[in-house]
Amino acid sequence: MSDQDRGVERFLGGLLFAAGALMSTLSGLCTGGLLLSWLPTLFVQPSNALASLLILAVFGGVPFAAGVGLIVAGREMFLGPRPRRTRGPKNPTDQF
C-alpha cells in the first residue's frame, strides 16, 4: 500500500472515530437527560417504568451502540494492520 493510500485510510479512520465519538456522546447525554427528567414520573407511576426504559434503550441505546461501532472501526482504520503478538516460543525447548 502506498503512503498516499495509507494517508487516505488514516484520514477516513479519523473521520469515523470523530463521528462515532460525537454520536455516542450526544446519544448518551440525551438518554441521560431524558432518564433524569423521567425519574419523578417513574416513581409516581412504576407501571410505566418498563415501557419508559424500553423506549430509552431503543432510541438511545441503538445510536450509542452504532457510535461505539464507528469508534472501533475508525480506530482500526487509523492504526492500520498491526503485527500479531505471540505469547512465547511454540516449542517449549526453544529459547527466547
C-alpha positions in Angstrom: 0.0 0.0 0.0 1.4 3.4 -0.9 1.9 6.2 1.5 -0.9 8.2 -0.1 -3.4 5.3 0.2 -2.3 4.9 3.8 -2.9 8.6 4.4 -6.4 8.5 3.0 -7.2 5.4 5.1 -5.9 7.2 8.2 -8.0 10.3 7.4 -11.1 8.3 6.9 -10.4 6.4 10.1 -10.1 9.6 12.0 -13.4 10.9 10.5 -15.1 7.7 11.5 -13.7 7.9 15.0 -14.8 11.5 15.4 -18.3 10.8 14.1 -18.6 7.8 16.4 -17.4 9.8 19.4 -19.9 12.6 18.7 -22.7 10.2 18.0 -22.2 8.1 21.2 -21.6 11.2 23.4 -24.6 13.1 22.2 -26.8 10.0 22.4 -25.6 9.2 25.8 -26.2 12.7 27.1 -29.6 12.8 25.6 -30.5 9.5 27.1 -29.2 10.5 30.4 -31.2 13.8 30.3 -34.4 12.0 29.4 -33.8 9.4 32.2 -33.3 12.2 34.7 -36.4 14.1 33.6 -38.5 10.9 33.7 -37.3 9.7 37.2 -40.0 11.5 39.1 -42.7 10.1 36.8 -41.3 6.6 37.2 -41.5 6.7 40.9 -45.1 8.0 40.8 -46.3 5.5 38.2 -44.0 2.5 38.4 -46.2 0.5 36.0 -44.8 2.7 33.1 -41.2 2.1 34.2 -40.6 -0.8 31.9 -42.1 0.8 28.8 -40.1 4.0 29.5 -36.8 2.2 29.9 -37.5 0.2 26.8 -38.1 3.4 24.9 -34.8 4.8 26.2 -33.0 1.6 25.3 -34.3 1.6 21.7 -34.0 5.3 20.9 -30.8 5.9 23.0 -29.1 2.6 23.0 -29.1 1.9 19.3 -27.4 5.2 18.3 -25.0 4.8 21.2 -24.0 1.3 20.1 -23.7 2.5 16.5 -21.4 5.3 17.7 -19.2 2.8 19.6 -19.0 0.7 16.5 -17.9 3.7 14.4 -15.2 4.4 17.1 -13.9 0.8 16.9 -13.9 0.8 13.1 -12.3 4.2 12.9 -9.6 3.2 15.3 -8.8 0.1 13.4 -8.6 2.0 10.1 -6.5 4.8 11.7 -4.0 2.4 13.3 -3.8 0.0 10.3 -2.6 -3.6 10.4 -0.5 -4.5 13.4 1.8 -7.5 13.7 0.4 -10.4 15.7 1.8 -10.8 19.1 3.0 -14.2 20.2 2.9 -15.4 23.8 6.1 -17.3 23.7 8.0 -20.0 21.8 5.9 -22.5 20.0 8.3 -25.3 21.0 9.0 -25.5 24.8 12.7 -26.3 24.1 13.2 -23.0 22.1 14.8 -20.1 23.9 13.6 -16.5 23.8 
